Amino acid sequence: MRSPSPTRRWLGLIAIALGVALIVVDTTIVNVIVPSLVEDLDATSAQAQWVQESYAIVFAALLLLTGRLADIFGARRVFVIGAVLFSATSVLAGLAPGSGLLILARFLQGASAAMLLPTSLSLLKATFTGKARGQAFAVWGSTIGAAAALGPVLGGWLAEHVSWRWAFGINVPLSVLVVAGVLLCIAPSPRTRGRIDVPGGLLSVISLGLLAFGLVEGRSYGWFVSIRPLKLFGLTWDGGPSPVLVALVLSVLAMGVFVRRQLSLGRSGDSSKVLMDVSLFSISSFRGGNIATLIIGIGEFGIVAVLPLWLQFTLGYSALQAGLALVPVAIGSFVASGASFGMAAKVTPLAMLRVGLALEVVGLAGIGLVASPDSSWWPVSLVLFLYGIGVGFATAQVTNVVLNDVPEHSSGQASGVQSAFRQLGSAMGIALLTTVFFTTLGTKLHGRLADAGLSAAQSDKLTSVVTDSAGAAIGPLADHPQTAPVAEAARAAMTDGVVLGGYIAAAFVALGLLASLLIPSTPIRSTDDDADPAPVEAEPAHP
């Protein structure tokens, strides 16, 4: 079967990038619309938390499994099914009459999103070769960076001017375009003969799901001892060891059993059932690239979780203005994408990865340098623009590096592994940076209030009010003359948290840059980008 023409392949890339943009935006857009949906659905704080976080937890849990499904059933088929399900679950979320159904819809959205991310990588690897592959990954990576930044803008505008429900409803027509574009412009994908290792699949889902839960919920429920009840599906966990600690321990145990099972299946010669081919880690670019992916994810995504809080409650921006302040990240990502097109024929993906990471370090450290309680918008925009350029280079090219030497028949599970490393790095980064941010906020604010002569009881109470509200109490405190000094101290303490977070994030990205030195450099492959790849055994044309 011959592949589509170069023009149709690039149109297919646009459809794939749009599909990836949808799942990334749905990760960030909900953070902005939560106040509106809480008011409309009369949701509790615990329900609002699960509306935000259930998506990310299920998303991470299923990545390994969906990557293997892509190898067996064809990446295009799984991608299209995922897009259709994402549209259907978005309708369910947008029409949900209560918070319970909305949480269920978010769980299902996470499952369909997990079908889209790894398969998008497989489709790009199979569709593009040579310098065109680097260009395609540049578009893919810039889309992720831009979508993460634009999600809060879109959510803020919809919540203020239309309805929070359209934050989900807008996915439906866009998903139709994604499905049509992929079916019309992307060739049916090759398939690998094999079966699903059901016990291995369950172990991977349990391990990754519990790990994501632990990382996401650590600050909420306590890392070691329960600090608040966990209520889910009518059950309550209250007191004793933290559910987060138990989840993390069980995750490690389940992952150990999973890896042992995969090694055993591989040694037995029954490779058709292997869910994760552990031998892929013998490929130095795959092994080193995934290590770098994990470390980079910690630094890249954590700061984005706390910046909107600082922009709103310290600098006084509205939710929409805070979203707009992150637009330079999206602009920088697109600048990197454009630059990558000209560089692809002369600069290796690994070199572009290192350039991107260096720019990220500068941008993240710049946040620490320019942040102050009365920061102007333009220095913040400048460092975020540099950071966005770095994200545009690094996010795309680390994926290109990881998958470059992977055999075609294993690209699905390799993409699933790389996506899992990316998501877990992101979850770890958000857990680390939010913990650092709120710990610094509480410690610094308490110290400033004590220095101002407040009693320990007063300092404790006011510190709790500010930290428990994630900074939202600063505005009301500033409105009353007697508590205005407390608001000023809180703004300064919140800025201290952002400064420290920027430096820590920069340090992790710098560590990722060092980790990239372990990846061997490969020469740029000179291929005819317009040539059709060799015929392959492919999935049927209809999904």
Secondary structure by P-SEA (a helix, b strand, c coil): cccccaaaaaaaaaaaaaaaaaaaaaacccccaaaaaaaaacccaaaaaaaccaaaaaaaacaaaaaaaaaaacaaaaaaaaaaaaaaaaaaaaacccaaaaaaaaaaaaaaaaacaaaaaaaaaacccaaaaaaaaaaaaaaaaaaaaaaaaaaaaaaaccccccaaaaaaaaaaaaaaaaaacccbbbbbbbbbaaaaaaaaaaaaaaaaaaaacccccccccccbbbbcccccccccccaaaaaaaaaaaaaaaaaaaaaaaaaacccccccccccccccaaaaaaaaaaaaaaaacccccccaaaaacccccccaaaaaaaaaaaaaaaaaaaaaaaaacccccaaaaaaaaaaaaaaaaaaaaaaccccccaaaaaaaaaaaaaaaaaaaaaaaaaaaccccccaaaaaaaaaaaaaaaaaaaaaaaaaaaaaaaaaaaaaaaaaaacccaaaaaaaaaaaaaacccaaaaaaacccaaaaaaaaaaaaaaaaaaaaaaaaaaaaaaaaaaccbbbbccccccccccccccccccccc
